Amino acid sequence: MLIAIDGPAGAGKSTVARALARELGYRYLDSGAMYRCVGLLSLEQPGRSPAELAGAERIDMELANGGEPRVICAGRDVTAAIREPEVSEAASRVAADPDVRRALVVKQRALLAGGDWVAEGRDVGTVVAPEAEVKVFLTADAHERARRRARELGADEQVVLAEQALRDERDITREHGRLRPAPGAVTIDTTGLSVEQVIGRTAALARAASTRHLGSLR
């Protein structure tokens, strides 16, 4: 089974997807981390195009001790490096490149081709895996999203809010992989909800989908 969780930054995608994958025993894919890898490589290797880097370099997701995800890019652990602010900005820029998106969609589909997955990002349910059995779109009030991100990053909330508005505009208006709920997706507004409540709702959707699938096999 594939559970696709999309939504804007700060809506709780990563926290919910990781916890849900642990609860269900599924593998976890952070598609945004792949764009961050390309952003990091583009900063390190300015002489190569982001599209070339996206197509050429191997990107893997692994689980470290304790179940925390590790991102391996070009043979090295970049889990911490891809979360730096300058890499986040670079990732947002390269994500608007249709050639980068095409290259990474190929990699993402290859990863998701076998087994049970919880995959999160901005276009998993719309582009990468529109056939996902469960599609969820998480959202939240803009100020609430900025507050969460600021707390996570140790940054000023107003600065995060301004940067978030620019990123949201890019994500919503770009031509390829535009941020929007997938057809058939269940939208969950996480404003005021606990992580446990959101996980519970999403897990219930997964259980219902699994029951329907088993019923269709009888």
Kinemage of the C-alpha trace (Angstrom):
@kinemage 1
@onewidth
@group {chain A} dominant
@subgroup {mainchain}
@vectorlist {calphas} color= white
{ca met a 1} P 0.000 0.000 0.000
{ca leu a 2} L 1.101 3.568 -0.688
{ca ile a 3} L 0.014 6.498 1.464
{ca ala a 4} L 0.713 9.880 -0.165
{ca ile a 5} L 0.842 12.909 2.137
{ca asp a 6} L 1.180 16.318 0.513
{ca gly a 7} L 0.955 19.878 1.767
{ca pro a 8} L 2.826 23.133 2.345
{ca ala a 9} L 5.795 23.660 4.664
{ca gly a 10} L 4.868 23.633 8.338
{ca ala a 11} L 1.636 21.682 7.908
{ca gly a 12} L 3.127 18.711 9.749
{ca lys a 13} L 3.826 16.382 6.806
{ca ser a 14} L 7.231 15.114 7.906
{ca thr a 15} L 6.308 14.577 11.554
{ca val a 16} L 3.069 12.801 10.690
{ca ala a 17} L 4.520 10.731 7.829
{ca arg a 18} L 7.489 9.484 9.881
{ca ala a 19} L 5.316 8.562 12.839
{ca leu a 20} L 2.701 6.908 10.629
{ca ala a 21} L 5.360 4.853 8.842
{ca arg a 22} L 6.704 3.637 12.203
{ca glu a 23} L 3.206 2.801 13.458
{ca leu a 24} L 2.268 0.836 10.336
{ca gly a 25} L 5.692 -0.698 9.734
{ca tyr a 26} L 5.935 0.963 6.304
{ca arg a 27} L 8.961 2.476 4.597
{ca tyr a 28} L 9.184 6.276 4.554
{ca leu a 29} L 10.005 8.588 1.655
{ca asp a 30} L 10.609 12.310 2.090
{ca ser a 31} L 10.467 13.527 -1.512
{ca gly a 32} L 11.384 17.049 -0.398
{ca ala a 33} L 14.701 15.743 0.918
{ca met a 34} L 15.582 14.722 -2.623
{ca tyr a 35} L 15.137 18.306 -3.832
{ca arg a 36} L 17.213 19.462 -0.885
{ca cys a 37} L 19.970 17.081 -2.009
{ca val a 38} L 19.969 18.645 -5.464
{ca gly a 39} L 19.969 22.100 -3.875
{ca leu a 40} L 22.997 21.158 -1.760
{ca leu a 41} L 24.857 19.710 -4.731
{ca ser a 42} L 24.099 22.783 -6.848
{ca leu a 43} L 25.722 24.971 -4.179
{ca glu a 44} L 28.745 22.684 -3.986
{ca gln a 45} L 29.092 22.184 -7.740
{ca pro a 46} L 27.968 25.421 -9.429
{ca gly a 47} L 29.556 24.326 -12.705
{ca arg a 48} L 26.961 21.572 -13.187
{ca ser a 49} L 23.290 22.147 -13.910
{ca pro a 50} L 20.764 21.103 -11.234
{ca ala a 51} L 19.055 18.846 -13.785
{ca glu a 52} L 22.333 17.032 -14.487
{ca leu a 53} L 22.928 16.570 -10.762
{ca ala a 54} L 19.374 15.328 -10.210
{ca gly a 55} L 19.735 12.696 -12.884
{ca ala a 56} L 23.277 11.570 -12.147
{ca glu a 57} L 23.582 11.351 -8.374
{ca arg a 58} L 22.170 8.488 -6.305
{ca ile a 59} L 19.843 9.468 -3.457
{ca asp a 60} L 18.759 6.936 -0.832
{ca met a 61} L 16.621 6.992 2.298
{ca glu a 62} L 17.710 4.826 5.223
{ca leu a 63} L 16.546 4.346 8.783
{ca ala a 64} L 19.149 4.830 11.501
{ca asn a 65} L 18.999 3.253 14.958
{ca gly a 66} L 15.802 4.391 16.622
{ca gly a 67} L 13.966 4.655 13.315
{ca glu a 68} L 15.080 8.165 12.409
{ca pro a 69} L 15.465 8.709 8.649
{ca arg a 70} L 18.890 9.335 7.123
{ca val a 71} L 19.425 10.824 3.681
{ca ile a 72} L 22.368 9.485 1.691
{ca cys a 73} L 23.347 11.518 -1.350
{ca ala a 74} L 26.270 10.661 -3.636
{ca gly a 75} L 27.501 8.191 -1.029
{ca arg a 76} L 27.504 10.475 2.031
{ca asp a 77} L 25.129 11.225 4.869
{ca val a 78} L 23.636 14.682 4.240
{ca thr a 79} L 20.751 14.442 6.723
{ca ala a 80} L 21.880 17.525 8.667
{ca ala a 81} L 23.454 19.455 5.790
{ca ile a 82} L 20.258 19.594 3.711
{ca arg a 83} L 18.414 21.363 6.536
{ca glu a 84} L 20.659 24.434 6.490
{ca pro a 85} L 18.801 27.660 5.501
{ca glu a 86} L 20.852 28.287 2.348
{ca val a 87} L 20.143 24.734 1.183
{ca ser a 88} L 16.416 25.200 1.824
{ca glu a 89} L 16.449 28.274 -0.412
{ca ala a 90} L 18.441 26.463 -3.105
{ca ala a 91} L 16.034 23.523 -2.930
{ca ser a 92} L 13.072 25.821 -3.496
{ca arg a 93} L 14.774 27.241 -6.597
{ca val a 94} L 15.755 23.917 -8.160
{ca ala a 95} L 12.292 22.498 -7.451
{ca ala a 96} L 10.893 24.987 -9.972
{ca asp a 97} L 13.074 23.487 -12.727
{ca pro a 98} L 10.928 21.041 -14.754
{ca asp a 99} L 14.000 19.010 -15.768
{ca val a 100} L 14.935 18.526 -12.116
{ca arg a 101} L 11.387 17.482 -11.287
{ca arg a 102} L 11.270 14.983 -14.132
{ca ala a 103} L 14.574 13.406 -13.045
{ca leu a 104} L 13.530 13.113 -9.408
{ca val a 105} L 10.050 11.808 -10.209
{ca val a 106} L 11.751 8.912 -12.022
{ca lys a 107} L 13.834 8.187 -8.906
{ca gln a 108} L 10.821 8.485 -6.590
{ca arg a 109} L 8.672 6.154 -8.679
{ca ala a 110} L 11.485 3.600 -8.750
{ca leu a 111} L 11.702 3.673 -4.943
{ca leu a 112} L 7.936 3.377 -4.501
{ca ala a 113} L 7.561 0.532 -6.994
{ca gly a 114} L 7.713 -2.195 -4.346
{ca gly a 115} L 6.552 -2.612 -0.752
{ca asp a 116} L 4.449 -0.480 1.562
{ca trp a 117} L 5.298 3.207 1.786
{ca val a 118} L 4.331 6.475 3.406
{ca ala a 119} L 5.557 9.166 1.006
{ca glu a 120} L 5.358 12.870 1.700
{ca gly a 121} L 5.998 15.991 -0.331
{ca arg a 122} L 4.161 18.504 -2.457
{ca asp a 123} L 3.215 16.484 -5.544
{ca val a 124} L 3.238 12.834 -4.465
{ca gly a 125} L -0.494 12.342 -4.912
{ca thr a 126} L -0.793 14.528 -7.998
{ca val a 127} L 2.315 13.626 -10.036
{ca val a 128} L 4.572 10.984 -8.497
{ca ala a 129} L 1.942 8.423 -7.478
{ca pro a 130} L -1.603 9.442 -8.429
{ca glu a 131} L -2.550 5.762 -8.025
{ca ala a 132} L -1.816 5.854 -4.266
{ca glu a 133} L -4.464 4.008 -2.277
{ca val a 134} L -4.574 6.779 0.345
{ca lys a 135} L -4.041 10.447 -0.500
{ca val a 136} L -3.977 13.094 2.203
{ca phe a 137} L -3.420 16.845 1.912
{ca leu a 138} L -2.298 18.442 5.176
{ca thr a 139} L -2.668 22.167 5.627
{ca ala a 140} L -2.761 24.704 8.453
{ca asp a 141} L -3.137 28.410 9.090
{ca ala a 142} L -0.163 30.358 7.708
{ca his a 143} L 0.740 31.852 11.088
{ca glu a 144} L 0.516 28.449 12.750
{ca arg a 145} L 2.779 26.934 10.099
{ca ala a 146} L 5.314 29.747 10.549
{ca arg a 147} L 5.226 29.332 14.322
{ca arg a 148} L 5.966 25.618 14.018
{ca arg a 149} L 8.818 26.165 11.554
{ca ala a 150} L 10.324 28.954 13.649
{ca arg a 151} L 10.273 26.738 16.745
{ca glu a 152} L 11.827 23.858 14.795
{ca leu a 153} L 14.575 26.022 13.287
{ca gly a 154} L 15.146 28.348 16.230
{ca ala a 155} L 14.406 31.293 13.931
{ca asp a 156} L 12.377 34.495 14.138
{ca glu a 157} L 8.718 33.786 13.442
{ca gln a 158} L 8.143 36.901 11.319
{ca val a 159} L 11.168 36.108 9.146
{ca val a 160} L 9.922 32.558 8.686
{ca leu a 161} L 6.441 33.847 7.847
{ca ala a 162} L 7.795 36.154 5.122
{ca glu a 163} L 9.994 33.413 3.629
{ca gln a 164} L 7.102 30.971 3.828
{ca ala a 165} L 4.844 33.319 1.851
{ca leu a 166} L 7.404 33.491 -0.969
{ca arg a 167} L 7.840 29.728 -1.005
{ca asp a 168} L 4.081 29.125 -0.961
{ca glu a 169} L 3.687 31.448 -3.948
{ca arg a 170} L 6.378 29.560 -5.888
{ca asp a 171} L 4.881 26.189 -4.986
{ca ile a 172} L 1.325 27.157 -5.882
{ca thr a 173} L 2.067 28.927 -9.170
{ca arg a 174} L 4.871 26.867 -10.730
{ca glu a 175} L 4.000 25.111 -13.957
{ca his a 176} L 5.208 21.614 -13.005
{ca gly a 177} L 4.305 19.801 -9.780
{ca arg a 178} L 2.106 22.627 -8.539
{ca leu a 179} L 1.093 22.362 -4.875
{ca arg a 180} L -2.580 21.379 -4.696
{ca pro a 181} L -4.725 18.588 -3.262
{ca ala a 182} L -4.762 15.501 -5.473
{ca pro a 183} L -8.101 14.317 -6.878
{ca gly a 184} L -9.676 12.142 -4.215
{ca ala a 185} L -7.376 13.399 -1.456
{ca val a 186} L -8.704 13.940 2.046
{ca thr a 187} L -7.764 17.422 3.286
{ca ile a 188} L -6.920 17.702 6.980
{ca asp a 189} L -6.437 21.124 8.558
{ca thr a 190} L -3.916 20.497 11.321
{ca thr a 191} L -4.355 23.896 12.991
{ca gly a 192} L -5.073 23.183 16.634
{ca leu a 193} L -4.694 19.420 16.241
{ca ser a 194} L -2.074 17.340 18.011
{ca val a 195} L 0.298 15.132 16.055
{ca glu a 196} L -1.434 12.107 17.594
{ca gln a 197} L -4.825 13.296 16.345
{ca val a 198} L -3.567 13.758 12.785
{ca ile a 199} L -1.804 10.385 12.829
{ca gly a 200} L -4.985 8.773 14.126
{ca arg a 201} L -7.084 10.222 11.313
{ca thr a 202} L -4.564 9.235 8.656
{ca ala a 203} L -4.132 5.724 10.065
{ca ala a 204} L -7.900 5.308 10.027
{ca leu a 205} L -7.933 6.201 6.315
{ca ala a 206} L -5.188 3.623 5.700
{ca arg a 207} L -7.064 0.908 7.592
{ca ala a 208} L -10.254 1.657 5.670
{ca ala a 209} L -8.400 1.484 2.354
{ca ser a 210} L -6.797 -1.814 3.353
{ca thr a 211} L -10.198 -3.248 4.278
{ca arg a 212} L -11.643 -2.181 0.924
{ca his a 213} L -8.693 -3.766 -0.895
{ca leu a 214} L -9.069 -7.065 0.940
{ca gly a 215} L -12.798 -7.025 0.245
{ca ser a 216} L -12.205 -6.587 -3.469
{ca leu a 217} L -9.977 -9.702 -3.514
{ca arg a 218} L -12.702 -11.949 -2.121
